[in-house]
Amino acid sequence: VLQGGAAEGPERYFSYQNGMLNIMHAEELFLDAEGREKLCMASVFYTLHSVFPGLEKMRCEWQGMQILLDENDARQYLGSPVEIYLPSEDMTSLQKVRRIVHARQALDGNTYIRLIAKGPVEGDPETVVAAFPGGLLEEDIRSLRISGNTAILDFSENFIYGMERLTVQGQRLLVYSLVNTICSLGPVRSVQFLVEGEAVPAIRGGEIRFVSPLMENPGLAKQ
């Protein structure tokens, strides 16, 4: 985060008194941070919190502006770890993948299915592959809602076409990457799949029946 300004020493940029950390000439420290000023400040706040146990607020001088940040402001940017399941590269099992998301997003089931739809990203193990087939997109997830212990996941009709392009094992791994992930959330014990708001008995060429909610399949998860 701090990319410049070290030549003249920290006293040019930092002062601390009575729980307030002042950052002067921040534009020299936070390069290319326009629009992310408070995010940069929050990273400094949490980094230094253990160094200054009494740290309560930060005041930042940024291109002639005064920006104030306290712990509540900083907490908005604090990330939370979440876990999803993606297929293994040999298509024999599901592998748990850890990601960091915004703290508020960690409480939203839609976050998890969006991460699955996106597939592997830089930093994930090289042993996982995308669950969604080509042509099946995040936009095809119409809604996710919780009713009692059941999550109701509604897809567009493109879900059927996408599933039909997969092998039987590919279908199983796609479905249970969603089911196993969603069933790790709070009270959810099963997932009901819908297509355009309607239950689909089965997908052509597949073995999974979608009439009833599907429960977690721990046997597919790689230990």
C-alpha positions, 0 to 999 in steps of 0.5 A, a space after each residue: 500500500 505504501 509505495 513511495 515517500 520514504 526518502 524524507 523519513 516517517 516524521 514527514 508523513 506520520 504523527 500519533 497522539 491521543 489515539 489519533 494517527 495523522 497521515 500527511 502528504 498521503 498522495 506521496 505514499 498511496 500512489 494510484 489510489 484515487 477512489 480507494 482512499 479509505 480502503 488504503 487507510 483501512 489497510 494501514 489502520 488494521 496493520 498498525 492497530 496492534 502497534 498502537 493499541 489505543 488507535 481509535 481514528 486516522 486523519 489523512 491529508 490527501 491532496 488538500 482534503 482531510 479524510 477521517 476514518 475510525 474503526 467502524 469505517 475501517 471494519 467495512 473493508 475487513 475481509 472474511 474467509 469463505 470456502 467453496 467447492 470446485 471440481 478436481 482437475 481429474 474430475 473425480 472429486 470436489 476440492 475445497 477452495 478458500 477465498 477472501 471476500 468483503 465481510 458483508 458478502 460472506 453472509 450472503 449465499 449469492 456470494 458463494 454461487 457467484 464464486 463457483 460460477 466464476 471458476 478458478 482464479 489466480 492463487 487457487 490450487 492448480 488442481 481445480 477446474 471450473 464447475 460451470 461449462 462454457 456457455 453457462 454464466 453467472 447471469 443464468 442464476 436467477 435467484 437464491 433464497 432460503 426457506 427453512 432448511 432448504 435453499 432454493 436455487 433458480 436457474 434460467 433454461 440455459 442450465 439445461 443446455 449447459 448440463 446436457 453438454 457435460 458428462 454424467 460425472 461433470 453433471 454430478 460435480 457441477 451440481 454438488 459443487 453448488 450443493 456442498 457449498 450452499 449446505 455449509 451455510 448456517 441452517 441449510 441442509 438441502 438445495 432445491 434446483 429450479 429452472 425458470 421457477 419450475 422443478 425439472 425431473 431430470 436432465 437428458 443424459 444425466 442420472 440426477 433427479 431434481 424433483 426433491 431437494 438434494 442433500 450434501 454429498 460428503 463422499 465427493 469432497 476430497 479430504 
